[in-house]
């Protein structure tokens, strides 16, 4: 299981917290907005940090992320279609 900082899991953002921040799994969507202090998400009702479980899927919904390292590094700089 990944680090969750034990008793400090709601004080400092851990790798476990960060994984849930980036998941595309339904139960973790729109959760864990705090950059460093999970207690802020707890206070605003957006904390999701189940014990003994970690997400399996990550990324952006509806967007295909390239597989190679170089393609991923170039990904933010690609041209996107104009939104009308």
N, C-alpha and C positions, 0 to 999 in steps of 0.2 A: 504494500500500500504506500501511497505517496506521503510525504511530509505534511502534517497539518498543525505542527507546533503545539500539540497537546493542549494544556490549559491556556495557552496564549492564542489559540486558533481564532478567537473573536477579536483579538487586539491587533495582530499584524497579519497581513495577507501572506498566505503560504502558497507553495506550489499546488496544493490541493484546491485552495480557493481560486487560484488563477486558472486551473484546468476547467473548473465549472464556469468561470467567466467566459471561456472561449468555446464551450460546447455548442453543438447544434441539436442536442437531444432536447425534446420538448420540455421536460421538467426543469431544465437549467436555462431556458431562454429568458431573456430580459431579467436576469438576476446578477448579483455580484458586480455592481457598478463601481464600488470604491476602489481606488487605486492602491491604497496602502492600509486602510483601517476598516476591517470588516464590520466593526461595531456600528459604523454608519449605515451599512446595509441592514443590519439588525434593527436599528432605530427606525428606518424608513420602510421596513417590511420587504426588502428585496434580497435578503440573504438566502442562499441555497448552498448548504454545505453538509450533505448527509455523511455520517460516519460509516466506514467500512465499504464504501462504494466510490468509484470514480467513473467519469464519462469515457465513452469509447469513441465518440465522433466529435470532430472539431471543424471550425472553419466558418464560412459564410453560407447562409441558406440561399439557394438559387444561383450560386456563383461557383464555377469550377476553378479550383486552385491548381496551378501547374504542379507537376510531380518533381521536376528536377530543381536543384538548388539555384542554378543560374536563371531559370524561368521564374522562380519565386522571387528572386531579387529584382527582376525586371517588372514583375507583375504590377506594382503600384504606379508605374510610369506608362502603362499602356494607354492607348487611346480608347475612350469609351464613347458609345453612341450618345448623341445629344438627347436630353430629355425634353419632350415637348409639353 
